[in-house]
Amino acid sequence: MTQKTVMIIEDETDAAEMFGEMMRVNGYRVIKMFSSAPAISLISQEKPDLIILDVMMPDISGLEVLRYMRRDPNLAAIPVIIVSAKSMPSDIKTGLDAGASMYLTKPVGFLELKQAVEKFTQDA
């Protein structure tokens, strides 16, 4: 069984480290990116099995990254879980409308994130 790759795009170092650790202990290969612009080209190179994406990023909004991916036929099928502090129903709707596979609000629990990732990486 090949190791699945999870890319974490999160500008808060602590959150990125925590998510990364959560994924590593569950056997995933982890790539961490702290800004959106370089992440876009890396997504194309790496084609991760799943992306954990923050919306509020310093350069390009996570939603823009997501919309870019959904327009690119090579990236459109990659599941994206948004993990954001933006928790208003309108924020969640915007994220899902942009193409998120799932929208989780911070703080996100270990089990919740693990189950979400497993849901989208099994049989992929």
C-alpha positions as CSV (number, residue, x, y, z in Angstrom):
1,M,0.0,0.0,0.0
2,T,1.5,3.3,-1.0
3,Q,1.6,6.1,1.6
4,K,-0.9,8.8,0.9
5,T,0.2,12.4,0.8
6,V,-1.6,15.2,2.7
7,M,-0.7,18.8,1.9
8,I,-1.4,21.3,4.6
9,I,-1.7,24.9,3.5
10,E,-1.9,27.0,6.7
11,D,-0.2,30.2,7.6
12,E,-0.3,29.7,11.3
13,T,2.8,27.7,12.1
14,D,1.4,26.1,15.3
15,A,-1.8,25.0,13.5
16,A,0.2,23.6,10.5
17,E,2.5,21.7,12.9
18,M,-0.4,20.3,14.8
19,F,-2.3,19.2,11.7
20,G,1.0,17.8,10.3
21,E,1.6,15.7,13.4
22,M,-2.0,14.5,13.4
23,M,-1.5,13.2,9.8
24,R,1.9,11.7,10.4
25,V,0.8,9.6,13.4
26,N,-1.9,8.2,11.1
27,G,0.7,7.2,8.5
28,Y,0.3,10.0,6.0
29,R,3.2,11.8,4.2
30,V,2.9,15.5,5.0
31,I,3.8,18.5,3.0
32,K,3.4,21.8,4.7
33,M,3.0,25.2,3.0
34,F,2.7,28.5,4.9
35,S,1.5,30.6,2.0
36,S,-0.8,30.1,-1.0
37,A,1.1,31.3,-4.0
38,P,3.9,28.7,-3.9
39,A,1.4,26.0,-2.8
40,I,-0.4,26.3,-6.2
41,S,2.6,25.2,-8.2
42,L,3.5,22.5,-5.6
43,I,0.0,21.1,-5.8
44,S,0.5,20.5,-9.5
45,Q,3.9,18.9,-9.0
46,E,3.0,16.7,-6.0
47,K,-0.7,15.9,-6.8
48,P,-1.4,15.2,-3.1
49,D,-4.2,12.7,-2.1
50,L,-5.8,15.4,0.0
51,I,-5.3,19.1,1.0
52,I,-6.1,20.7,4.3
53,L,-6.6,24.3,3.5
54,D,-6.9,27.5,5.6
55,V,-9.1,30.3,4.1
56,M,-7.4,33.3,5.6
57,M,-3.9,33.3,4.1
58,P,-1.4,36.2,3.9
59,D,-1.1,36.3,0.1
60,I,-3.9,34.5,-1.8
61,S,-7.1,33.5,-0.1
62,G,-7.5,29.7,0.4
63,L,-10.7,30.0,-1.6
64,E,-8.8,31.3,-4.6
65,V,-6.5,28.3,-4.3
66,L,-9.5,26.0,-4.2
67,R,-11.2,27.7,-7.2
68,Y,-8.0,27.5,-9.2
69,M,-7.8,23.7,-8.4
70,R,-11.4,23.1,-9.4
71,R,-10.8,24.8,-12.8
72,D,-7.7,22.7,-13.5
73,P,-8.7,19.2,-14.8
74,N,-5.5,17.7,-13.3
75,L,-6.3,19.0,-9.8
76,A,-10.0,19.1,-9.8
77,A,-10.5,15.7,-8.2
78,I,-8.2,16.2,-5.2
79,P,-10.3,16.4,-2.1
80,V,-9.9,19.6,-0.1
81,I,-10.9,20.0,3.5
82,I,-11.1,23.6,4.6
83,V,-10.1,24.2,8.2
84,S,-10.9,27.8,9.1
85,A,-11.7,30.1,12.0
86,K,-14.4,31.6,9.7
87,S,-17.4,29.8,11.1
88,M,-20.4,31.8,9.9
89,P,-22.9,29.8,7.8
90,S,-22.2,32.2,4.9
91,D,-18.5,31.4,5.2
92,I,-19.1,27.7,5.2
93,K,-21.5,28.0,2.2
94,T,-18.9,30.1,0.3
95,G,-16.2,27.4,1.0
96,L,-18.4,24.6,-0.1
97,D,-19.6,26.5,-3.2
98,A,-15.9,27.1,-4.1
99,G,-15.5,23.3,-4.2
100,A,-14.4,22.2,-0.7
101,S,-15.1,18.6,0.0
102,M,-15.7,19.4,3.6
103,Y,-15.5,22.5,5.8
104,L,-14.3,22.2,9.4
105,T,-14.1,25.2,11.8
106,K,-11.2,25.9,14.2
107,P,-10.5,24.7,16.7
108,V,-10.7,21.3,15.0
109,G,-10.4,18.1,17.1
110,F,-8.0,15.4,16.3
111,L,-10.7,12.8,15.8
112,E,-12.8,15.1,13.7
113,L,-9.9,15.9,11.3
114,K,-8.7,12.2,11.2
115,Q,-12.1,11.0,10.3
116,A,-12.5,13.7,7.6
117,V,-9.2,12.9,6.0
118,E,-9.9,9.1,6.1
119,K,-13.2,9.6,4.5
120,F,-11.6,11.2,1.5
121,T,-8.4,9.2,1.2
122,Q,-9.8,5.7,1.4
123,D,-9.8,3.9,-2.0
124,A,-8.5,7.0,-3.7
